């Protein structure tokens, strides 16, 4: 497989030609948007971090017998846990799709003969 030089290093020339014909680079921007959505939900006010801390407080009370340290209004302990699990499952699926979308770029790795 012949290699070709690019401003960002050598790549496999055949793979580059194939990707130039088939790969939509906006795929990468969609991954950026998905990560941004995760970031804002993860770290934003009332985000997953806060949800996990609330779940810990609830678990500490229910499982360890600790005094109440968060409000008893809102989702139940089990509903809170389930909502977090569902959200993390969604993120895992989204991340798997992101990896799958980016895998074609690995074909650009130059061969050993270059």
VENFENUR-V12473 format. One record per helix or strand of 2 or more residues. SS is the DSSP state (H for helix, E for strand). FROM is the first residue (numbers start at 0). TO is the last residue. If there is no record, write none. Layout:
BEGIN
ss=SS from=FROM to=TO
ss=SS from=FROM to=TO
END
This chain:
BEGIN
ss=E from=2 to=5
ss=E from=8 to=11
ss=H from=12 to=21
ss=H from=25 to=42
ss=H from=47 to=63
ss=H from=76 to=107
END
